[in-house]
């Protein structure tokens, strides 16, 4: 009986874990480490550059091929890193816009995931994803 309670609590803790966590996408941490900049904003800029290049490489593919898998992990690295910027950055109005761009990336990626096996929808959503990454990067540049 006690084990059921412990298991239930542990499950709830795992499911409620969010932001700055690589529990469910451990490869995202590897991409974050590769993109590590002097600041949280620089890391995010590096991640958006990396994800843009990967999204371009994923065009023409099908399913969860290697570029798509890398993009998936890079997306989670961006999503996890957005909360890890310095407090002074979070207080700037442009940070709120960067968070909005991140939410838009989530929506686009969900659709991209749905169409990962279907051309031309996959490539169309990759183009949209790249466009949103570029807008996010422009916003992040103002936070430097």
C-alpha positions as CSV (number, residue, x, y, z in Angstrom):
1,X,0.0,0.0,0.0
2,X,2.8,2.4,0.9
3,X,4.5,1.6,-2.4
4,X,1.4,2.6,-4.3
5,X,1.5,6.0,-2.7
6,X,5.2,6.4,-3.3
7,X,4.7,5.4,-6.9
8,X,1.8,7.7,-7.4
9,X,3.7,10.7,-5.9
10,X,6.8,9.9,-8.1
11,X,4.6,9.7,-11.2
12,X,3.0,13.0,-10.4
13,X,6.3,14.6,-9.9
14,X,7.6,13.3,-13.2
15,X,4.6,14.4,-15.1
16,X,4.6,17.9,-13.6
17,X,8.3,18.4,-14.4
18,X,8.5,21.2,-17.0
19,X,10.9,23.8,-18.2
20,X,14.7,23.5,-17.9
21,X,14.3,19.7,-17.8
22,X,15.7,17.1,-20.1
23,X,14.0,14.2,-18.4
24,X,11.9,13.1,-21.5
25,X,14.2,14.4,-24.2
26,X,17.8,13.7,-23.0
27,X,19.3,14.3,-26.5
28,X,18.0,17.9,-26.2
29,X,20.6,18.5,-23.5
30,X,23.4,17.4,-25.9
31,X,22.2,20.1,-28.4
32,X,22.0,22.7,-25.6
33,X,25.5,21.9,-24.6
34,X,26.7,22.2,-28.2
35,X,25.0,25.6,-28.5
36,X,26.1,26.9,-25.1
37,X,26.8,30.6,-25.3
38,X,28.1,33.2,-22.8
39,X,24.5,34.0,-21.8
40,X,21.1,32.2,-22.0
41,X,20.1,34.5,-24.9
42,X,23.2,33.6,-26.8
43,X,22.5,29.9,-26.2
44,X,19.0,30.4,-27.6
45,X,20.3,32.2,-30.6
46,X,22.7,29.4,-31.3
47,X,19.9,26.9,-30.9
48,X,17.7,28.7,-33.4
49,X,20.6,28.8,-35.9
50,X,21.2,25.1,-35.4
51,X,17.5,24.2,-35.7
52,X,17.1,26.3,-38.9
53,X,19.9,24.4,-40.5
54,X,18.5,21.1,-39.4
55,X,15.0,22.0,-40.6
56,X,16.4,22.8,-44.0
57,X,18.2,19.5,-44.1
58,X,15.0,17.7,-43.1
59,X,13.2,18.9,-46.2
60,X,12.3,16.2,-48.7
61,X,12.5,13.5,-46.1
62,X,9.9,11.3,-44.6
63,X,9.1,10.0,-41.1
64,X,11.3,10.3,-38.2
65,X,14.6,10.3,-40.2
66,X,17.8,11.6,-38.6
67,X,17.3,15.3,-39.5
68,X,13.8,15.2,-38.2
69,X,14.8,13.5,-35.0
70,X,17.6,16.1,-34.5
71,X,15.1,18.9,-35.1
72,X,12.7,17.3,-32.6
73,X,15.5,17.4,-30.0
74,X,16.6,20.9,-30.9
75,X,13.0,22.1,-30.6
76,X,12.9,20.7,-27.1
77,X,16.3,22.3,-26.3
78,X,14.9,25.6,-27.3
79,X,11.7,25.0,-25.4
80,X,13.7,24.1,-22.3
81,X,16.2,26.9,-22.6
82,X,13.7,29.7,-22.9
83,X,13.1,29.6,-19.2
84,X,16.8,29.5,-18.4
85,X,17.7,33.1,-19.3
86,X,18.9,35.6,-16.8
87,X,16.3,37.4,-14.6
88,X,17.2,40.8,-16.1
89,X,16.3,39.4,-19.6
90,X,13.0,38.1,-18.4
91,X,12.1,41.6,-17.2
92,X,12.4,43.0,-20.7
93,X,9.2,43.4,-22.9
94,X,10.9,41.6,-25.8
95,X,11.3,38.5,-23.7
96,X,7.5,38.1,-23.6
97,X,7.5,38.2,-27.4
98,X,10.2,35.5,-27.5
99,X,8.0,33.4,-25.2
100,X,5.1,33.9,-27.7
101,X,7.4,32.8,-30.6
102,X,8.3,29.7,-28.6
103,X,4.6,28.9,-28.1
104,X,4.1,29.3,-31.9
105,X,7.0,27.0,-32.5
106,X,5.2,24.4,-30.3
107,X,2.0,24.7,-32.3
108,X,3.9,24.4,-35.6
109,X,5.9,21.5,-34.4
110,X,2.8,19.6,-33.3
111,X,1.4,20.0,-36.9
112,X,4.8,19.1,-38.4
113,X,4.8,15.9,-36.3
114,X,1.4,15.0,-37.6
115,X,2.6,15.4,-41.2
116,X,6.1,14.0,-40.9
117,X,5.2,11.2,-43.3
118,X,3.2,13.3,-45.8
119,X,4.8,15.4,-48.5
120,X,4.3,18.2,-49.3
121,X,2.8,19.0,-45.9
122,X,6.0,18.1,-44.1
123,X,8.0,20.6,-46.2
124,X,5.4,23.3,-45.9
125,X,5.4,23.0,-42.1
126,X,9.2,22.9,-42.1
127,X,9.2,26.2,-44.0
128,X,6.8,27.7,-41.5
129,X,8.9,26.4,-38.7
130,X,12.0,28.0,-40.2
131,X,10.1,31.3,-40.6
132,X,9.1,31.3,-36.9
133,X,12.7,30.4,-35.9
134,X,13.9,33.5,-37.8
135,X,11.3,35.7,-36.1
136,X,12.3,34.3,-32.7
137,X,16.0,34.9,-33.4
138,X,15.3,38.5,-34.4
139,X,13.5,39.0,-31.1
140,X,16.3,37.3,-29.2
141,X,18.9,39.6,-30.9
142,X,17.1,42.6,-29.3
143,X,17.7,41.0,-25.9
144,X,21.5,40.7,-26.2
